[in-house]
Amino acid sequence: MPEYSRKKKDQAVNLETLMGNKPPQALDVEAAVLGAMLVEPSTIDESMEELTASCFYDPRYRMIFEAMSALVNEHVAIDLISVSEKLRTQGNLEKVGGPVMLADLSQNIGAAAHIEFYLKILKQKTIQRDLITASYEILKESFDESVNVDNLIDDAQTKVFQAIQSNDKHDVKDIGSIINSVMENLQELQNITGPSGVPSGYPSIDRVTQGWQKSDLIILAARPSVGKTAFALNIARNAAVDHNHPVAVFSLEMSADQLGKRLITTESGLSGEKIRGGVKLEPFEWEQLEYTLKRLAKAPLYIDDTPGIPIMEFRAKAKRLVNQKQVRLIVVDYLQLMQGPTELRGLREQEVAAISRTLKATAKELNVPIIALSQLSRDVVKRTGGLGKPQLSDLRESGSIEQDADMVIFIHRPEFTGMSEDPADKEKAWIVIAKHRNGEVCDIEMKYKSGQVKFVEPDQSLDIQAQRPFVSAASEPVKTDDGYNFDDANQPF
């Protein structure tokens, strides 16, 4: 992040002028560290690993450290002569105070013994300065009326995160500690019944995936009208209703009302035509609706239907949902409708690649799985053989989608492709796991019930009344000022 680093250095002096006092610093410690590096070779590697040039507030000390870094990269030993010569070739020797300054630094003989303590102090001061710089940038942008609020929130979070993360060094781990961590996690999993991740609601899929795993980007792709939105909604519904896992759905193509009607159709078992209002409901069907929608109405399922949502706005909203609603699964419908970075508009392949990378980075940062729907190219319906089964090369507009994804899933319906006239294929569907970074790839047979907009296991029934008998109570659901009442405790779940 060179741009961000340059801004931090340039703004240090500005902050001193604007705020009327000096940012946090420890000039004596900076001098002690440089002195230790000049006289004690054993301190050089540790200092280079822990520090960067921005850790030095004094511009003279910063130039000296940069000269030392250049010597280390050139595999040249660090001492008074080599550092003086490097500063001279860089045109900085007189700026730092000449050879006399370096000689004075080297007189701090006891500094090497306390190097670890000194490094910790410099890192703490750096984090404080970086947070001040980030806060100043956030304050300045907050006064700019032209900045989108969601972009402002995301940028603020990113700046604070960078200020902390850039100074957070991760130690190398030995294999013994890694094995211990893995064994502890394995022991915890032994006490879990069912998938270790967010359940899909389909046992045949969960046997392969163990649920949707944290930080994974899952691409769900199919041709238009094959049922990818229906399948994604089934997954979201199963997680939220059956397992009480908070789920967020970002719908860029369909409105919230349209998704609501689909969910009601799936949940109630009534035909989509009746839910859309094309056919009048019978009194017993109103009762069926009232009963079957109780759990759906109470489920932790959140829908955002912002059309063409910019990727940065999505990130900001996703962060808030994870932090405030404890969302454990995010669904995006669909990837190609998102807006990428402004500078890449018109460069479609690069824009889609940037969106894909950001989705993966967001999944990793928030530690939740993201299921992103994607379109397939027309090549899939032109291909002969295999009844038009999709392949990874069919992913539309960018090869980076396949690279960024931890899992790629296709929906394949032979009857839909027009390449099968077998009546037995009418409802047949295949969930094709074409890429699985942490497991097997395979084809899983399903059935697609178009009338209920629902995918089911081959042996699963859709007889809602047989599965969920309800007690007749009224000919129509009771509507209150807050909406329909689904809280009748006298009717069993």
C-alpha positions as a Python dict, from the first residue, in 0.01 Angstrom:
ca = {
    (1, 'M'): (0, 0, 0),
    (2, 'P'): (261, 259, -109),
    (3, 'E'): (0, 531, -172),
    (4, 'Y'): (-135, 504, 181),
    (5, 'S'): (216, 494, 330),
    (6, 'R'): (320, 806, 138),
    (7, 'K'): (15, 993, 264),
    (8, 'K'): (98, 902, 623),
    (9, 'K'): (450, 1043, 597),
    (10, 'D'): (339, 1359, 421),
    (11, 'Q'): (68, 1430, 677),
    (12, 'A'): (280, 1389, 992),
    (13, 'V'): (402, 1750, 972),
    (14, 'N'): (56, 1877, 876),
    (15, 'L'): (-92, 1719, 1185),
    (16, 'E'): (166, 1889, 1403),
    (17, 'T'): (69, 2225, 1255),
    (18, 'L'): (-307, 2167, 1255),
    (19, 'M'): (-340, 2015, 1600),
    (20, 'G'): (-92, 2239, 1780),
    (21, 'N'): (116, 1959, 1930),
    (22, 'K'): (355, 1690, 1818),
    (23, 'P'): (230, 1341, 1730),
    (24, 'P'): (348, 1054, 1955),
    (25, 'Q'): (721, 993, 1914),
    (26, 'A'): (1030, 863, 2094),
    (27, 'L'): (1334, 1021, 1929),
    (28, 'D'): (1580, 889, 2187),
    (29, 'V'): (1456, 535, 2124),
    (30, 'E'): (1482, 585, 1748),
    (31, 'A'): (1845, 692, 1794),
    (32, 'A'): (1913, 396, 2023),
    (33, 'V'): (1780, 144, 1770),
    (34, 'L'): (1989, 289, 1485),
    (35, 'G'): (2295, 295, 1710),
    (36, 'A'): (2246, -70, 1804),
    (37, 'M'): (2220, -164, 1435),
    (38, 'L'): (2546, 17, 1361),
    (39, 'V'): (2751, -162, 1626),
    (40, 'E'): (2578, -496, 1683),
    (41, 'P'): (2501, -712, 1374),
    (42, 'S'): (2272, -943, 1574),
    (43, 'T'): (2015, -663, 1607),
    (44, 'I'): (1986, -592, 1234),
    (45, 'D'): (1766, -882, 1125),
    (46, 'E'): (1522, -839, 1413),
    (47, 'S'): (1495, -465, 1353),
    (48, 'M'): (1443, -510, 979),
    (49, 'E'): (1172, -768, 1041),
    (50, 'E'): (979, -557, 1292),
    (51, 'L'): (1023, -203, 1160),
    (52, 'T'): (964, 0, 846),
    (53, 'A'): (1092, 346, 759),
    (54, 'S'): (761, 500, 873),
    (55, 'C'): (834, 379, 1228),
    (56, 'F'): (1089, 663, 1256),
    (57, 'Y'): (933, 1005, 1314),
    (58, 'D'): (1256, 1206, 1269),
    (59, 'P'): (1315, 1241, 891),
    (60, 'R'): (1693, 1211, 948),
    (61, 'Y'): (1654, 879, 1126),
    (62, 'R'): (1412, 765, 857),
    (63, 'M'): (1673, 830, 585),
    (64, 'I'): (1937, 642, 783),
    (65, 'F'): (1709, 341, 824),
    (66, 'E'): (1625, 347, 451),
    (67, 'A'): (1997, 346, 371),
    (68, 'M'): (2046, 47, 603),
    (69, 'S'): (1755, -134, 438),
    (70, 'A'): (1910, -78, 96),
    (71, 'L'): (2241, -224, 219),
    (72, 'V'): (2066, -531, 360),
    (73, 'N'): (1891, -587, 26),
    (74, 'E'): (2228, -560, -148),
    (75, 'H'): (2381, -808, 102),
    (76, 'V'): (2631, -549, 223),
    (77, 'A'): (2737, -544, 589),
    (78, 'I'): (2614, -248, 794),
    (79, 'D'): (2874, -32, 966),
    (80, 'L'): (2971, 335, 989),
    (81, 'I'): (3156, 337, 657),
    (82, 'S'): (2899, 144, 447),
    (83, 'V'): (2605, 348, 581),
    (84, 'S'): (2792, 676, 524),
    (85, 'E'): (2872, 576, 166),
    (86, 'K'): (2515, 468, 93),
    (87, 'L'): (2378, 797, 229),
    (88, 'R'): (2630, 985, 17),
    (89, 'T'): (2525, 804, -304),
    (90, 'Q'): (2161, 879, -217),
    (91, 'G'): (2245, 1246, -165),
    (92, 'N'): (2134, 1234, 200),
    (93, 'L'): (2458, 1227, 400),
    (94, 'E'): (2467, 1599, 477),
    (95, 'K'): (2089, 1605, 534),
    (96, 'V'): (2121, 1361, 827),
    (97, 'G'): (2410, 1553, 985),
    (98, 'G'): (2709, 1391, 812),
    (99, 'P'): (2945, 1123, 950),
    (100, 'V'): (2938, 1298, 1288),
    (101, 'M'): (2568, 1206, 1334),
    (102, 'L'): (2641, 839, 1260),
    (103, 'A'): (2936, 840, 1501),
    (104, 'D'): (2718, 988, 1776),
    (105, 'L'): (2455, 718, 1720),
    (106, 'S'): (2713, 442, 1752),
    (107, 'Q'): (2819, 564, 2097),
    (108, 'N'): (2503, 418, 2259),
    (109, 'I'): (2678, 94, 2350),
    (110, 'G'): (2406, -44, 2581),
    (111, 'A'): (2122, -12, 2328),
    (112, 'A'): (2167, -361, 2180),
    (113, 'A'): (2081, -527, 2513),
    (114, 'H'): (1737, -364, 2515),
    (115, 'I'): (1657, -383, 2145),
    (116, 'E'): (1339, -589, 2187),
    (117, 'F'): (1195, -335, 2432),
    (118, 'Y'): (1291, -43, 2205),
    (119, 'L'): (1129, -203, 1901),
    (120, 'K'): (804, -245, 2091),
    (121, 'I'): (804, 124, 2185),
    (122, 'L'): (859, 236, 1825),
    (123, 'K'): (576, 13, 1698),
    (124, 'Q'): (338, 154, 1960),
    (125, 'K'): (424, 512, 1863),
    (126, 'T'): (379, 425, 1495),
    (127, 'I'): (32, 283, 1553),
    (128, 'Q'): (-66, 597, 1745),
    (129, 'R'): (56, 822, 1462),
    (130, 'D'): (-113, 607, 1198),
    (131, 'L'): (-443, 621, 1385),
    (132, 'I'): (-414, 1002, 1409),
    (133, 'T'): (-345, 1024, 1037),
    (134, 'A'): (-638, 793, 959),
    (135, 'S'): (-866, 995, 1188),
    (136, 'Y'): (-764, 1319, 1019),
    (137, 'E'): (-839, 1172, 674),
    (138, 'I'): (-1177, 1043, 796),
    (139, 'L'): (-1257, 1384, 945),
    (140, 'K'): (-1164, 1563, 623),
    (141, 'E'): (-1371, 1329, 406),
    (142, 'S'): (-1668, 1352, 646),
    (143, 'F'): (-1697, 1724, 567),
    (144, 'D'): (-1707, 1651, 192),
    (145, 'E'): (-2074, 1648, 90),
    (146, 'S'): (-1991, 1473, -240),
    (147, 'V'): (-1870, 1154, -65),
    (148, 'N'): (-2122, 870, -48),
    (149, 'V'): (-2194, 782, 317),
    (150, 'D'): (-2159, 406, 264),
    (151, 'N'): (-1825, 463, 88),
    (152, 'L'): (-1722, 691, 374),
    (153, 'I'): (-1802, 422, 633),
    (154, 'D'): (-1613, 156, 439),
    (155, 'D'): (-1315, 385, 383),
    (156, 'A'): (-1308, 479, 753),
    (157, 'Q'): (-1310, 114, 859),
    (158, 'T'): (-1040, 32, 604),
    (159, 'K'): (-812, 317, 716),
    (160, 'V'): (-836, 220, 1083),
    (161, 'F'): (-783, -147, 995),
    (162, 'Q'): (-476, -63, 786),
    (163, 'A'): (-332, 151, 1064),
    (164, 'I'): (-345, -142, 1302),
    (165, 'Q'): (-278, -426, 1059),
    (166, 'S'): (28, -272, 893),
    (167, 'N'): (212, -292, 1225),
    (168, 'D'): (84, -635, 1327),
    (169, 'K'): (360, -883, 1244),
    (170, 'H'): (270, -1250, 1244),
    (171, 'D'): (536, -1478, 1385),
    (172, 'V'): (646, -1789, 1200),
    (173, 'K'): (479, -2093, 1355),
    (174, 'D'): (652, -2426, 1412),
    (175, 'I'): (474, -2741, 1293),
    (176, 'G'): (420, -2858, 1651),
    (177, 'S'): (208, -2555, 1743),
    (178, 'I'): (16, -2585, 1416),
    (179, 'I'): (-62, -2951, 1485),
    (180, 'N'): (-176, -2867, 1838),
    (181, 'S'): (-412, -2602, 1701),
    (182, 'V'): (-551, -2841, 1441),
    (183, 'M'): (-601, -3115, 1699),
    (184, 'E'): (-784, -2877, 1934),
    (185, 'N'): (-1014, -2774, 1650),
    (186, 'L'): (-1068, -3139, 1558),
    (187, 'Q'): (-1159, -3217, 1918),
    (188, 'E'): (-1416, -2937, 1917),
    (189, 'L'): (-1567, -3073, 1595),
    (190, 'Q'): (-1617, -3413, 1758),
    (191, 'N'): (-1882, -3258, 1981),
    (192, 'I'): (-2070, -3109, 1687),
    (193, 'T'): (-2354, -3309, 1535),
    (194, 'G'): (-2408, -3221, 1171),
    (195, 'P'): (-2203, -2993, 942),
    (196, 'S'): (-1918, -2787, 1082),
    (197, 'G'): (-2019, -2491, 866),
    (198, 'V'): (-2352, -2325, 787),
    (199, 'P'): (-2586, -2609, 677),
    (200, 'S'): (-2726, -2600, 324),
    (201, 'G'): (-3033, -2795, 432),
    (202, 'Y'): (-2953, -3070, 181),
    (203, 'P'): (-2790, -3375, 345),
    (204, 'S'): (-2635, -3495, 18),
    (205, 'I'): (-2460, -3158, -28),
    (206, 'D'): (-2360, -3121, 337),
    (207, 'R'): (-2195, -3464, 328),
    (208, 'V'): (-1955, -3327, 66),
    (209, 'T'): (-1908, -2971, 192),
    (210, 'Q'): (-1967, -3009, 569),
    (211, 'G'): (-2173, -2693, 530),
    (212, 'W'): (-2063, -2357, 393),
    (213, 'Q'): (-1728, -2287, 554),
    (214, 'K'): (-1610, -1960, 706),
    (215, 'S'): (-1420, -1720, 475),
    (216, 'D'): (-1507, -1925, 163),
    (217, 'L'): (-1624, -1765, -161),
    (218, 'I'): (-1873, -2000, -327),
    (219, 'I'): (-1970, -1928, -686),
    (220, 'L'): (-2312, -2062, -784),
    (221, 'A'): (-2355, -2043, -1161),
    (222, 'A'): (-2613, -2139, -1421),
    (223, 'R'): (-2776, -2013, -1738),
    (224, 'P'): (-3075, -1775, -1697),
    (225, 'S'): (-3399, -1937, -1573),
    (226, 'V'): (-3231, -2264, -1473),
    (227, 'G'): (-3299, -2191, -1105),
    (228, 'K'): (-2990, -2043, -944),
    (229, 'T'): (-3188, -1775, -759),
    (230, 'A'): (-3438, -2037, -643),
    (231, 'F'): (-3157, -2262, -518),
    (232, 'A'): (-2982, -1972, -342),
    (233, 'L'): (-3308, -1873, -171),
    (234, 'N'): (-3366, -2235, -66),
    (235, 'I'): (-3019, -2234, 92),
    (236, 'A'): (-3080, -1900, 267),
    (237, 'R'): (-3420, -2015, 391),
    (238, 'N'): (-3286, -2348, 522),
    (239, 'A'): (-3006, -2178, 717),
    (240, 'A'): (-3227, -1903, 863),
    (241, 'V'): (-3550, -2094, 929),
    (242, 'D'): (-3437, -2449, 1008),
    (243, 'H'): (-3107, -2368, 1181),
    (244, 'N'): (-3158, -2008, 1302),
    (245, 'H'): (-2837, -1884, 1138),
    (246, 'P'): (-2868, -1515, 1041),
    (247, 'V'): (-2844, -1478, 662),
    (248, 'A'): (-2812, -1168, 442),
    (249, 'V'): (-2929, -1169, 81),
    (250, 'F'): (-2818, -893, -157),
    (251, 'S'): (-3059, -905, -451),
    (252, 'L'): (-2943, -689, -741),
    (253, 'E'): (-3190, -829, -994),
    (254, 'M'): (-3517, -894, -809),
    (255, 'S'): (-3699, -666, -566),
    (256, 'A'): (-3754, -757, -203),
    (257, 'D'): (-4125, -814, -274),
    (258, 'Q'): (-4044, -1053, -558),
    (259, 'L'): (-3810, -1249, -334),
    (260, 'G'): (-4073, -1246, -62),
    (261, 'K'): (-4329, -1401, -296),
    (262, 'R'): (-4082, -1670, -397),
    (263, 'L'): (-4006, -1751, -35),
    (264, 'I'): (-4377, -1762, 49),
    (265, 'T'): (-4440, -1995, -247),
    (266, 'T'): (-4163, -2229, -135),
    (267, 'E'): (-4267, -2222, 230),
    (268, 'S'): (-4641, -2263, 183),
    (269, 'G'): (-4646, -2519, -94),
    (270, 'L'): (-4909, -2316, -278),
    (271, 'S'): (-4858, -2248, -646),
    (272, 'G'): (-4666, -1942, -755),
    (273, 'E'): (-4966, -1830, -957),
    (274, 'K'): (-5181, -1812, -642),
    (275, 'I'): (-4916, -1623, -446),
    (276, 'R'): (-4879, -1372, -729),
    (277, 'G'): (-5255, -1309, -711),
    (278, 'G'): (-5352, -1465, -1039),
    (279, 'V'): (-5589, -1712, -870),
    (280, 'K'): (-5809, -1641, -569),
    (281, 'L'): (-5714, -1825, -251),
    (282, 'E'): (-5963, -2056, -81),
    (283, 'P'): (-6030, -2007, 295),
    (284, 'F'): (-5832, -2320, 388),
    (285, 'E'): (-5538, -2190, 181),
    (286, 'W'): (-5537, -1868, 383),
    (287, 'E'): (-5512, -2087, 693),
    (288, 'Q'): (-5232, -2284, 533),
    (289, 'L'): (-5047, -1962, 456),
    (290, 'E'): (-5092, -1830, 809),
    (291, 'Y'): (-4960, -2146, 964),
    (292, 'T'): (-4670, -2224, 732),
    (293, 'L'): (-4533, -1870, 728),
    (294, 'K'): (-4491, -1840, 1106),
    (295, 'R'): (-4132, -1957, 1117),
    (296, 'L'): (-4036, -1772, 799),
    (297, 'A'): (-4172, -1444, 937),
    (298, 'K'): (-3958, -1481, 1251),
    (299, 'A'): (-3642, -1604, 1077),
    (300, 'P'): (-3318, -1395, 1093),
    (301, 'L'): (-3322, -1336, 717),
    (302, 'Y'): (-3223, -989, 588),
    (303, 'I'): (-3273, -870, 231),
    (304, 'D'): (-3110, -573, 56),
    (305, 'D'): (-3245, -508, -295),
    (306, 'T'): (-3024, -213, -396),
    (307, 'P'): (-2993, -243, -776),
    (308, 'G'): (-2640, -236, -916),
    (309, 'I'): (-2488, -196, -570),
    (310, 'P'): (-2125, -69, -582),
    (311, 'I'): (-1881, -322, -440),
    (312, 'M'): (-1761, -78, -170),
    (313, 'E'): (-2117, -11, -57),
    (314, 'F'): (-2174, -386, -39),
    (315, 'R'): (-1866, -426, 181),
    (316, 'A'): (-1983, -155, 420),
    (317, 'K'): (-2332, -304, 451),
    (318, 'A'): (-2196, -658, 489),
    (319, 'K'): (-1969, -545, 774),
    (320, 'R'): (-2260, -380, 955),
    (321, 'L'): (-2479, -689, 916),
    (322, 'V'): (-2207, -917, 1051),
    (323, 'N'): (-2132, -685, 1344),
    (324, 'Q'): (-2489, -587, 1432),
    (325, 'K'): (-2697, -888, 1325),
    (326, 'Q'): (-2428, -1159, 1361),
    (327, 'V'): (-2490, -1269, 1002),
    (328, 'R'): (-2322, -1604, 929),
    (329, 'L'): (-2395, -1639, 555),
    (330, 'I'): (-2413, -1383, 274),
    (331, 'V'): (-2578, -1441, -64),
    (332, 'V'): (-2520, -1210, -364),
    (333, 'D'): (-2757, -1231, -663),
    (334, 'Y'): (-2570, -1181, -883),
    (335, 'L'): (-2202, -1096, -927),
    (336, 'Q'): (-2212, -944, -1277),
    (337, 'L'): (-2472, -684, -1171),
    (338, 'M'): (-2244, -530, -907),
    (339, 'Q'): (-2052, -212, -985),
    (340, 'G'): (-1676, -238, -963),
    (341, 'P'): (-1421, 39, -899),
    (342, 'T'): (-1500, 360, -1087),
    (343, 'E'): (-1162, 364, -1261),
    (344, 'L'): (-1234, 25, -1421),
    (345, 'R'): (-1574, 113, -1571),
    (346, 'G'): (-1570, 17, -1938),
    (347, 'L'): (-1298, -246, -1882),
    (348, 'R'): (-1548, -523, -1817),
    (349, 'E'): (-1313, -816, -1757),
    (350, 'Q'): (-1097, -616, -1517),
    (351, 'E'): (-1405, -479, -1340),
    (352, 'V'): (-1550, -828, -1285),
    (353, 'A'): (-1207, -948, -1168),
    (354, 'A'): (-1194, -664, -912),
    (355, 'I'): (-1546, -751, -790),
    (356, 'S'): (-1449, -1118, -754),
    (357, 'R'): (-1132, -1035, -559),
    (358, 'T'): (-1322, -799, -329),
    (359, 'L'): (-1588, -1062, -258),
    (360, 'K'): (-1318, -1310, -159),
    (361, 'A'): (-1135, -1051, 53),
    (362, 'T'): (-1464, -959, 224),
    (363, 'A'): (-1542, -1323, 301),
    (364, 'K'): (-1196, -1362, 455),
    (365, 'E'): (-1208, -1034, 648),
    (366, 'L'): (-1556, -1098, 792),
    (367, 'N'): (-1489, -1472, 836),
    (368, 'V'): (-1823, -1572, 683),
    (369, 'P'): (-1904, -1769, 366),
    (370, 'I'): (-2025, -1567, 68),
    (371, 'I'): (-2233, -1736, -202),
    (372, 'A'): (-2216, -1527, -517),
    (373, 'L'): (-2440, -1613, -811),
    (374, 'S'): (-2292, -1585, -1158),
    (375, 'Q'): (-2403, -1610, -1519),
    (376, 'L'): (-2266, -1867, -1762),
    (377, 'S'): (-2173, -1800, -2122),
    (378, 'R'): (-2384, -1927, -2413),
    (379, 'D'): (-2121, -2188, -2493),
    (380, 'V'): (-2282, -2423, -2242),
    (381, 'V'): (-2597, -2461, -2455),
    (382, 'K'): (-2400, -2496, -2778),
    (383, 'R'): (-2181, -2779, -2654),
    (384, 'T'): (-2263, -3127, -2778),
    (385, 'G'): (-2224, -3427, -2551),
    (386, 'G'): (-2285, -3447, -2179),
    (387, 'L'): (-2635, -3298, -2226),
    (388, 'G'): (-2496, -2946, -2198),
    (389, 'K'): (-2331, -2994, -1859),
    (390, 'P'): (-2150, -2669, -1754),
    (391, 'Q'): (-1773, -2648, -1724),
    (392, 'L'): (-1543, -2406, -1542),
    (393, 'S'): (-1452, -2243, -1874),
    (394, 'D'): (-1819, -2140, -1911),
    (395, 'L'): (-1797, -1882, -1629),
    (396, 'R'): (-1879, -1551, -1789),
    (397, 'E'): (-1660, -1242, -1841),
    (398, 'S'): (-1358, -1322, -1624),
    (399, 'G'): (-1131, -1619, -1552),
    (400, 'S'): (-1050, -1466, -1213),
    (401, 'I'): (-1392, -1578, -1083),
    (402, 'E'): (-1275, -1939, -1100),
    (403, 'Q'): (-936, -1849, -947),
    (404, 'D'): (-1079, -1652, -654),
    (405, 'A'): (-1351, -1905, -567),
    (406, 'D'): (-1299, -2170, -301),
    (407, 'M'): (-1590, -2361, -452),
    (408, 'V'): (-1768, -2345, -787),
    (409, 'I'): (-2114, -2501, -812),
    (410, 'F'): (-2320, -2536, -1129),
    (411, 'I'): (-2689, -2614, -1161),
    (412, 'H'): (-2753, -2850, -1453),
    (413, 'R'): (-3100, -2944, -1573),
    (414, 'P'): (-3086, -3174, -1880),
    (415, 'E'): (-3450, -3109, -1965),
    (416, 'F'): (-3392, -2733, -1971),
    (417, 'T'): (-3107, -2754, -2224),
    (418, 'G'): (-3337, -2922, -2478),
    (419, 'M'): (-3087, -3203, -2522),
    (420, 'S'): (-3297, -3465, -2346),
    (421, 'E'): (-3648, -3579, -2439),
    (422, 'D'): (-3665, -3842, -2167),
    (423, 'P'): (-3980, -3776, -1953),
    (424, 'A'): (-3783, -3895, -1651),
    (425, 'D'): (-3557, -3589, -1688),
    (426, 'K'): (-3843, -3340, -1652),
    (427, 'E'): (-3775, -3260, -1285),
    (428, 'K'): (-3421, -3393, -1269),
    (429, 'A'): (-3149, -3149, -1168),
    (430, 'W'): (-2782, -3191, -1086),
    (431, 'I'): (-2581, -2983, -843),
    (432, 'V'): (-2236, -2999, -1001),
    (433, 'I'): (-1950, -2922, -763),
    (434, 'A'): (-1685, -2842, -1027),
    (435, 'K'): (-1425, -2690, -794),
    (436, 'H'): (-1377, -2761, -426),
    (437, 'R'): (-1057, -2634, -273),
    (438, 'N'): (-1100, -2837, 46),
    (439, 'G'): (-1293, -3142, -70),
    (440, 'E'): (-1413, -3359, -354),
    (441, 'V'): (-1577, -3260, -679),
    (442, 'C'): (-1890, -3451, -773),
    (443, 'D'): (-2240, -3438, -919),
    (444, 'I'): (-2533, -3451, -675),
    (445, 'E'): (-2877, -3547, -800),
    (446, 'M'): (-3174, -3327, -707),
    (447, 'K'): (-3528, -3258, -819),
    (448, 'Y'): (-3657, -2914, -913),
    (449, 'K'): (-4023, -2848, -838),
    (450, 'S'): (-4093, -2543, -1052),
    (451, 'G'): (-4444, -2494, -910),
    (452, 'Q'): (-4301, -2442, -561),
    (453, 'V'): (-3973, -2284, -683),
    (454, 'K'): (-3788, -2542, -477),
    (455, 'F'): (-3503, -2791, -507),
    (456, 'V'): (-3548, -3112, -309),
    (457, 'E'): (-3361, -3436, -255),
    (458, 'P'): (-3477, -3711, -496),
    (459, 'D'): (-3675, -3890, -223),
    (460, 'Q'): (-3813, -3574, -52),
    (461, 'S'): (-4187, -3503, -54),
    (462, 'L'): (-4342, -3161, -109),
    (463, 'D'): (-4674, -3245, 52),
    (464, 'I'): (-4678, -2949, 290),
    (465, 'Q'): (-4996, -3048, 467),
    (466, 'A'): (-4868, -3402, 526),
    (467, 'Q'): (-4540, -3269, 669),
    (468, 'R'): (-4686, -2980, 872),
    (469, 'P'): (-5044, -3046, 986),
    (470, 'F'): (-5208, -2729, 1112),
    (471, 'V'): (-5508, -2647, 1324),
    (472, 'S'): (-5782, -2456, 1144),
    (473, 'A'): (-5842, -2125, 1320),
    (474, 'A'): (-5963, -1862, 1075),
    (475, 'S'): (-6055, -1814, 715),
    (476, 'E'): (-5802, -1533, 672),
    (477, 'P'): (-5487, -1426, 857),
    (478, 'V'): (-5536, -1147, 1109),
    (479, 'K'): (-5381, -820, 996),
    (480, 'T'): (-5265, -570, 1258),
    (481, 'D'): (-5106, -225, 1226),
    (482, 'D'): (-4765, -395, 1215),
    (483, 'G'): (-4864, -644, 945),
    (484, 'Y'): (-5002, -996, 949),
    (485, 'N'): (-5003, -1171, 1285),
    (486, 'F'): (-4796, -1490, 1286),
    (487, 'D'): (-4768, -1518, 1664),
    (488, 'D'): (-5075, -1730, 1747),
    (489, 'A'): (-4939, -1957, 2019),
    (490, 'N'): (-5241, -2190, 1995),
    (491, 'Q'): (-5128, -2323, 1658),
    (492, 'P'): (-4839, -2570, 1681),
    (493, 'F'): (-4527, -2557, 1468),
}
